[in-house]
Amino acid sequence: MRTDRRMTAADCALPAATEEYRIRSADGHWIHAEAYGHEGAPTVVLSHGWTCSTAFWAPVIHQLAGEFRVVAYDQRGHGRSDIPPTAAGYSTAKLADDLEAVLVELVPAGEQAVLAGHSMGGMTVMAAADRGEVAARTAAAVLVSTGPSDLLAEVNVVPAGVRPPALRRLLHHQILRSRLPLGPVTPVSRALLKYGVMGPATPPGRVEATARVVHACPTGVRRRWGRVLGELDVRPQLAKLAAPTVVIVGTRDRLTPPVHARRIVAALPDPRGLLELPGVGHMAPVERPAEVAAEIRRAFDFTTADVRSVNA
């Protein structure tokens, strides 16, 4: 049966949340968060990427909500969180503030969660690694399709045939800081999005669902966060991410190619594996949610094993 391109994948729609929260960050901005699954179960905290929202994590939430308490929140400017009115509200330090506020509010002192961050969400986890309240509440981390620095030097959205390298870097810089609105989702915009951020085998329904999430991001928010990403360097904090950490990347990721994942693994104090997903682009949680969820489960498993070994 032929798939209708207008239909989204069924698991790309969020299930009903068990709780919704408004959490005040350090500078007064309000962050929207939602919980799924069962209160009292082990907690997973999901942090989404640039131009996305809580809805981006829907396929992974469907995979995990039957076993865990899954908390997902909208990064500032995205989804239902406050939009900072000036450039001062956009920085990796602000992202770290927001994650810290979410953890302090939703993970009680003395308890820990597995943190999973995709793209800018992974950068958030790295940026917050030196925060005492974050470290105390982190059992393990899963970094998906992300990088710690030098994003413009490695991104390859512009075809390799475009030369010289300085021109490619300039074009990538313009993509990050574009002031152009994305407008409605169209066949052309879906095709461009798929080329830029998803693997060639991604089903049409998943491309459509991703396009709807990305196109919902306000243009000004997209541009200001793009400026932050163009200057990103969280390597000092990455070196302090003491929790056991898994890294995931798609082999066809054009935004944060596998070279970044390998650099992260080399810099981590406690790396627990690098999973490279063949043919997958930048949107691994939507393209391959079962594999991403499996690595999150594995993070709980080896955390439990560590506790058993300490107590033996």
Beta strands, then each sheet from edge to edge (+ up, - down):
strand 1: 19-24
strand 2: 30-37
strand 3: 43-47
strand 4: 69-73
strand 5: 113-118
strand 6: 138-144
strand 7: 245-250
strand 8: 271-277
sheet 1: 1+ 2- 4+ 3+ 5+ 6+ 7+ 8+
end
